[in-house]
Amino acid sequence: MSADVIIITEPGPEFRTRHPGALLAPELRQGGKKPESWVAMLGSNVEAVPFEIPYKHLAVAGTVTSREGVDVLVYGSILPWLSARPQASDVYGSTYRPFIDVFITALAQQVADMRRLQAIYPSHVLIWAGDFNHTLEPPFISIEASRMIESALQGLGLCAYNSTSPHREHGWHTLDLICAPESLLCKSSESFCPEFKSYPLSDHRSYVVELVIPA
């Protein structure tokens, strides 16, 4: 696959060894093997931003120059799922909190990251992609969380270009969104199920969106 930038969520252990040029969120995730990162970014000319995003934000950011010669700022992240707090207590804390409280805090942290980055790169086109863990089309996992994502996208001037794509589970729309300015032209949007030796690599599909970014 040829792409200007690729976001991989939950890339697994030793990802940096296999892809030494990758940008990774802090490799502090609790796993069977260490170190692990929550999010990785790949691209032929991806460069790191001038500060590290905190581990608990579950995000990584970088800049890339598109094939059209346009400077792009890419933010890859994971938003909380319903059981995020007990399953990732090192991120969300061990004290019980209602899911929506966890989600509000996490979403606000990520939006603040992007606002900070936009101030550093005011002329770059912002793309936000990753595992949002919530659909923007029914059926909803948490309609409150979905509405908050929509509001955040509107505030950033973005839209999800693959929101109607199918999830791997039949009857659901994608939880993995690729978001960019509403003004861009989407030439194509597709998804597929990656496999290795006939075994699925994930319980999610992979998504590819081709956007035309004016110079």
C-alpha positions as CSV (number, residue, x, y, z in Angstrom):
1,M,0.0,0.0,0.0
2,S,1.3,3.5,-0.9
3,A,0.1,6.3,1.4
4,D,1.3,9.6,2.6
5,V,0.6,8.6,6.2
6,I,-0.7,5.5,8.0
7,I,-2.1,5.4,11.6
8,I,-1.9,2.1,13.4
9,T,-3.7,1.7,16.7
10,E,-2.5,-0.9,19.2
11,P,0.6,-1.7,17.1
12,G,1.8,-4.4,19.5
13,P,5.2,-5.1,21.0
14,E,8.5,-4.4,19.3
15,F,6.8,-2.3,16.6
16,R,9.7,0.2,16.7
17,T,12.1,-2.6,16.0
18,R,10.2,-3.7,12.9
19,H,9.6,0.0,11.8
20,P,12.5,2.1,13.1
21,G,11.2,5.2,11.2
22,A,7.8,5.1,12.9
23,L,6.5,7.8,15.3
24,L,5.0,6.2,18.4
25,A,3.0,7.4,21.4
26,P,5.1,6.8,24.6
27,E,5.9,3.2,25.0
28,L,4.5,2.7,28.5
29,R,1.5,0.5,27.8
30,Q,1.1,-2.5,30.2
31,G,1.3,-5.6,28.1
32,G,2.7,-9.1,27.9
33,K,5.8,-7.7,26.4
34,K,7.3,-4.3,26.8
35,P,7.6,-1.6,25.7
36,E,4.3,-1.1,23.9
37,S,2.6,2.0,22.5
38,W,-1.0,2.7,22.0
39,V,-0.6,4.5,18.6
40,A,1.9,4.5,15.8
41,M,2.4,6.7,12.7
42,L,4.2,5.7,9.5
43,G,5.0,7.7,6.4
44,S,8.0,8.3,4.1
45,N,8.6,11.8,5.3
46,V,6.8,12.0,8.6
47,E,8.5,14.2,11.2
48,A,7.8,14.4,14.9
49,V,6.3,17.5,16.5
50,P,8.4,19.5,18.9
51,F,6.9,18.1,22.1
52,E,5.8,14.6,23.3
53,I,2.1,14.1,23.9
54,P,1.5,12.7,27.4
55,Y,1.1,8.9,27.6
56,K,-2.3,9.1,29.1
57,H,-3.7,11.0,26.0
58,L,-3.2,7.8,23.9
59,A,-2.0,9.8,20.9
60,V,0.9,10.7,18.6
61,A,1.3,13.6,16.2
62,G,3.5,14.3,13.3
63,T,3.9,16.5,10.2
64,V,4.1,15.3,6.6
65,T,4.3,16.9,3.2
66,S,1.7,15.3,0.9
67,R,2.4,14.3,-2.7
68,E,0.8,17.5,-3.8
69,G,3.4,19.4,-1.8
70,V,1.0,20.5,1.0
71,D,2.1,20.6,4.6
72,V,-0.1,18.4,6.8
73,L,-0.4,18.0,10.5
74,V,-1.6,14.5,11.5
75,Y,-2.9,13.5,15.0
76,G,-3.5,9.8,15.6
77,S,-5.4,8.8,18.7
78,I,-7.6,6.3,20.6
79,L,-10.7,7.5,22.5
80,P,-12.1,5.6,25.5
81,W,-14.3,2.5,25.0
82,L,-17.0,1.5,27.4
83,S,-14.7,-0.6,29.6
84,A,-11.7,1.6,29.2
85,R,-11.3,2.5,32.9
86,P,-11.0,-1.1,34.3
87,Q,-9.1,-2.3,31.2
88,A,-6.6,0.6,31.2
89,S,-6.4,1.7,34.8
90,D,-2.9,3.0,34.3
91,V,-4.4,5.5,31.9
92,Y,-7.9,6.3,33.3
93,G,-7.3,5.6,37.0
94,S,-8.4,2.8,39.3
95,T,-11.2,4.8,41.0
96,Y,-14.6,4.3,39.6
97,R,-16.0,7.0,37.4
98,P,-19.0,6.9,35.0
99,F,-17.9,6.2,31.5
100,I,-19.1,9.5,30.1
101,D,-16.9,11.4,32.6
102,V,-13.9,9.4,31.5
103,F,-14.8,10.1,27.9
104,I,-15.3,13.9,28.4
105,T,-11.8,14.2,30.0
106,A,-10.0,12.2,27.4
107,L,-11.7,14.0,24.5
108,A,-10.9,17.4,26.0
109,Q,-7.2,16.4,26.3
110,Q,-7.0,15.4,22.7
111,V,-8.8,18.4,21.4
112,A,-6.4,20.6,23.5
113,D,-3.4,18.8,22.0
114,M,-4.7,19.6,18.5
115,R,-5.4,23.2,19.4
116,R,-1.9,23.6,20.7
117,L,-0.4,22.0,17.6
118,Q,-2.5,24.2,15.3
119,A,-1.0,27.2,17.0
120,I,2.5,25.9,16.2
121,Y,1.6,24.9,12.6
122,P,-1.1,27.4,11.6
123,S,-0.6,26.8,7.9
124,H,-0.8,23.0,8.0
125,V,-3.9,21.0,7.1
126,L,-5.1,19.1,10.1
127,I,-6.0,15.4,9.9
128,W,-7.3,13.5,12.9
129,A,-7.5,9.7,12.6
130,G,-7.6,6.6,14.8
131,D,-9.9,4.4,16.8
132,F,-12.6,6.6,18.1
133,N,-14.4,3.6,19.6
134,H,-17.8,5.1,18.8
135,T,-19.7,5.4,15.6
136,L,-21.1,8.6,14.0
137,E,-23.9,6.6,12.4
138,P,-26.5,4.5,14.2
139,P,-26.5,2.1,15.9
140,F,-24.6,4.0,18.6
141,I,-22.5,2.5,21.4
142,S,-23.0,5.7,23.4
143,I,-25.0,8.4,21.8
144,E,-23.6,11.0,24.2
145,A,-20.0,10.1,23.2
146,S,-20.9,10.2,19.5
147,R,-22.5,13.6,19.8
148,M,-19.4,14.9,21.7
149,I,-17.2,13.6,18.9
150,E,-19.4,15.4,16.3
151,S,-19.2,18.6,18.3
152,A,-15.4,18.3,18.6
153,L,-15.0,17.8,14.9
154,Q,-17.2,20.8,14.1
155,G,-15.1,22.9,16.5
156,L,-12.0,21.9,14.7
157,G,-13.5,22.4,11.2
158,L,-13.3,18.7,10.4
159,C,-15.6,15.9,9.1
160,A,-15.2,12.2,9.1
161,Y,-14.8,11.0,5.6
162,N,-15.4,7.3,6.2
163,S,-18.2,7.5,8.9
164,T,-20.6,5.4,6.8
165,S,-18.0,2.6,6.1
166,P,-18.8,-0.8,7.6
167,H,-17.2,-2.1,10.8
168,R,-15.9,-5.7,10.8
169,E,-18.9,-6.7,12.9
170,H,-22.0,-6.9,10.7
171,G,-24.6,-4.2,11.1
172,W,-22.2,-1.7,12.6
173,H,-20.5,1.4,11.1
174,T,-16.8,2.0,11.6
175,L,-15.4,3.1,14.9
176,D,-12.1,4.0,13.1
177,L,-12.5,7.5,11.7
178,I,-10.4,9.5,9.2
179,C,-11.2,13.2,9.7
180,A,-10.0,16.2,7.7
181,P,-11.3,19.7,6.7
182,E,-14.8,19.6,5.2
183,S,-13.5,21.6,2.2
184,L,-11.4,18.8,0.8
185,L,-12.4,16.5,-2.1
186,C,-12.5,12.8,-1.2
187,K,-11.5,10.8,-4.3
188,S,-12.1,7.4,-2.8
189,S,-12.8,5.6,0.5
190,E,-12.4,1.9,1.0
191,S,-11.9,-0.7,3.7
192,F,-10.6,-4.2,3.9
193,C,-9.8,-6.9,6.4
194,P,-6.0,-7.5,6.7
195,E,-4.9,-11.1,7.2
196,F,-1.7,-13.0,7.8
197,K,-1.6,-16.6,6.6
198,S,-5.4,-16.5,6.4
199,Y,-5.8,-15.3,10.0
200,P,-7.3,-11.8,10.7
201,L,-4.9,-9.3,12.2
202,S,-7.6,-7.4,14.0
203,D,-11.2,-7.4,15.0
204,H,-11.5,-4.1,13.1
205,R,-11.2,-3.4,9.4
206,S,-8.6,-1.2,7.9
207,Y,-9.6,2.1,6.2
208,V,-8.1,4.1,3.4
209,V,-9.3,7.6,2.3
210,E,-7.7,9.4,-0.6
211,L,-8.1,13.2,-0.2
212,V,-7.2,15.9,-2.6
213,I,-5.5,18.7,-0.7
214,P,-5.2,21.9,-2.7
215,A,-1.8,23.5,-2.8
